[in-house]
Every structure is written in structure tokens, then in C-alpha cells.
Amino acid sequence: MSDLPIDGQSTALHRLRRKSQQALLATGQIMVGSGQLVGEGLLAGAYTHVGATNAEKQTNQDYVLGWAPDAVGESHGIAMVIAMADGVTAAFRAEWASQIACWTAIRELSIRPDGEDPRISAEQAFLAATEAITEIAREVLRDQDRLRPPGEFDATWAYRLRKGRLLQTTLLLVWLDRNTFRIASVGDAGVVWRAYGSGIAPPQDHIVAHCDLDTCLVNALGPFNPRSLSLDYWCELPRNEHILCVFYTDGIGRALGSDPTSILEDMDVLLNRPDNFPPQTYIERALADRPEIHDDNVSLAFIRTV
Amino acid sequence: MARTARQTRPQVVCILADNSLSMRGEKARAATEGIREMIMECQTKGPPGVERSYFTLLLIRFSEVAEIYPNCDMTPVRQIDPELVELHGEGQRTNITAALQLALDRLRPYMEGLNDHPERNEHPLPLLILFSDGEHNVGGPPENVASEIRDLALDDDHIVIACAGISVGEGQPDEVTLRAIASDECYVHISAADALAGFIATVGSSGASSAAEVSDLIKRELMENEEGEEDEGGATG
């Protein structure tokens, strides 16, 4: 693909994405947006949608990316990783940020040194995402006239750049590494998981993260962030039992309200049906049943041990 | 349910700007800067698209008469060029009543229309911001008209009026009248020009619909301004 700039398009985004894509494809299989991914003892799937037809947004600023290595090596224990990002609505080109954050974070996670503290690996992945976003922001600043939003007044565009209202996104990483599920998040993505007991014992549901229903304010990655990074959520779950992990952007989360674990039962039922793709079925039903409450981009993913 | 602005339910922000002669110079510049910043802040909220404003602006300037600023008559903010808004401070007298009456004439039918809005439960209420540096000295008393505006309600939620009395340089505001016009705890005394700009920009772009929200904003702005003054004092002390 040509590297010549096209009006309104970012060459930095294209270059950075291609770099990560080539690296990940060389060592495993990828899932971009909606689809399924199979790893060692794992099944994953994701579906993303712009939202109800009357939705606030006409662009899907959510992004989902999955990667499973061809071989889980002795030196690197990652069996699968899924990244999910939600661009901040008011940020210019938030969809660029969500996209490059996923690609860069997974790429960085895949090359972290063996034996490193997993939390540090996660933080480095988030920092790499921030640096990639910053590189795109520098392009925007250099090329303001070509990249400014159509119809925006001069003063407002200058104000937006001055205030840093561009390229902001949440980011969630969920991965299995050496028999431990690890979850790292900046922002308001939701994560719930179900542990299946043995015999007739009922499954136990847990909440790792959920959006704050009392506010629309959200922590997010953005350009020119300081080098130090603070995760909103960090969690490690031992893979010593049958687990279903479900995660989603706040377009789903806000509709779940104060009982996000309800989605686990719904997904469990759908996963036991052979004739559907569960995250897509769930989202299509949600949009049909309650379009007014799903007025945002919606993304849903799961990882299940098999 | 929280009242929040969206493109399907934008918030009306009504600014009543004292444009009398005593406002000329530093105060008019600060008011201009505040209104422009408010417009730009409002313009950057929400998804991209000129047609997707989360706010509409009703800007009324007043001295002895009140008039709606050109292209700011309940206009979606993304249709307003902020650089075309400018106050100079050039009228002879101060008629707050005329400004409030003009706002009431616009807001009363607007509020009646909201009763039939499909998102009435979440629809933000108009937010009215008034600032003045002097005394109301022409026309009938403004408190009565202000009371009529505050009585406008949607499902028992009433329109909020925030007032700023400005004492920068010469002149003193009529605090008694302005406090009577303002909703509960929504009056602020401003003694620095940059604080006026900050008040207009912050409150006007907040999306707040209740007196409690506006009051909290005003208190936070005051605290930040006081901390800024202390820092400056420390640097030079």
C-alpha cells in the first residue's frame, strides 16, 4: 500500500499497524474485529458493532483484536491475548487510537522478555500503545490542515489541539500466560468471569471490572501522556478450573446496569447452542430489544477454556 | 435519571452579557474570552459532525436595551464561529430586566415543547448565566422576571440561573439584586478578569441542569482561583 498521504488519512497509523500486523502474523493467527480464535485449550470470540441505528455515533470507535501464537514456547507462555479498546467520543479520530492501541499493545506483550513481572509487561504494553498514539498525534500536529475535521472552525481546531482532545481511548488486555489469566485495563471496559465447579455445584460468577454508572467520565490513554502509567484494573486468575471470561465495552456495560454478571448466564446458554455465534447473537438481540439504551458502539468478547 | 446532553437532546445555554459602558476594556475582553472558550468547549463535546451539536446558544447582550447576538438565537454551537463573538462594553445604562424578559420570551415556548420530547426524562434543562458589573438602573425590577424563568420546569426540575457580580477595576455590582435573581447558591462575586472568563467557560460548558451541580462548579472554580492567587503570592513573596 502506498505511503503517500491521503486527505484525512494517517500514514503513521497505517505504518504502525502494518509493523505490528506483520510481526503478529509471522508467529500466530489473528482475529480482527469480529471472529473466532482457537488457542491451546482455549476458544475465544468477539463481535463489535457501531450500535443501534439511532446511535450517537456513525463510526465504530471500538476495536477488538486477538492473537494466538502458533506454538506456545517454553520461553514465552502466552497462549492467547485479546485486546479491546473504546475510543473516547469527544476525541478527534478516537477510532485511530483504539485501533493502534490494540495492535501495539498485543505486539509489545508478545515480545516482552521471559520471566518479567507480568504486571510490568502489561504496563509496558500500555506505554507502547501510548507512544504509538503519540506518534500519530505528532503527525496530526505537523499536518493540521490536511487532517482537521470537515467544517470545524479555525479557532475550535486550534483549541482542540491545545487541549489535547484527540486520539484518546480506553484499553483492555486479557490473556492467558503460563496457566494464569491476566487482565489489565485503563478505562471503563467491563470484565466478568464464571468458574464452573465440579459435579453439581453451581458456577460462581465474579466481577473484575465494570463501568461507573454514575459518570460518563473515563480514564483513557492519549497522546503525550507521562511515562508513568496507572492501570485502573489488574487481576490474575489461576487457570485451575473451567472458566468463562466475558468482557465488553461500556456500550454493553451501561445497559447491564448494576448486575453485569447476568451476561455470563446469557453467554453460557448461547455457547451451548451450536447454531449461532454467541457474541453476535447477544448483541443483535440487545440492539433489537433495547435500541435506546444501546446508543453507543458495542463490543463483546469471551475466552473459554475447553 | 441524569439529564445529559446528546445530539438528540442538546442543552440550551443562555448567556446574558452586560454590555454597558462600564464593562469596556478588561472586563469586556474577559467576557469575550469566556464566551468563546465556552463555545469551543461545547463544540468539542460529542461525536464528529457539524450537525451533532450537544449544545445550543442563546446569547443576549444588554445595556439600556437587550438584543440577541447575531447567529446566537438558540443556534447549535457547531454553527457558531467563536471568533465572531465579541463584546465591547458600549451601552449607556444597565437594563437587566430587558435581558431576562428576552430570555423568558424564548425559554417559555421552548420548555412547553420539551413536555412532548421523547427523551424528556433525560433532556437537560436550559442553563442561564448572567453577569454584570453594575446596578440595574432602567426598567422595572428584574427579580420578578427572574422568578418567572426559575418557575419554568420539566417534571419538577427547574431552570437554573447562575449570576456573577463583577468588581474588576471601577464600579461595584448590585449584589443584592443579582443574588435575588440567581438560583440557590448560584451567585458568585468575581474580582479578577480571568476568573470571569473561567466562570463563563466552565459553567456554560458543564452540561449541568440542577442548582446543586452549578453550585458545586462555582465552589470548585472559586477554590481553584484562590489557589492560583496563593501560588502567585508565594512566588513573589
Interface residues (C-beta under 8 A of the other chain):
Chain A: N54 E56 K57 Q58 T59 T89 A90 F92 P149 P150 G151 E152 F153 D154 A155 T156 Y159 R160 K163 R165 C216 D295
Chain B: T4 R6 Q7 T8 R36 E37 I39 M40 E41 Q43 T44 K45 G46 P47 P48 G49 V50 R52 R78 D81 P82 E83
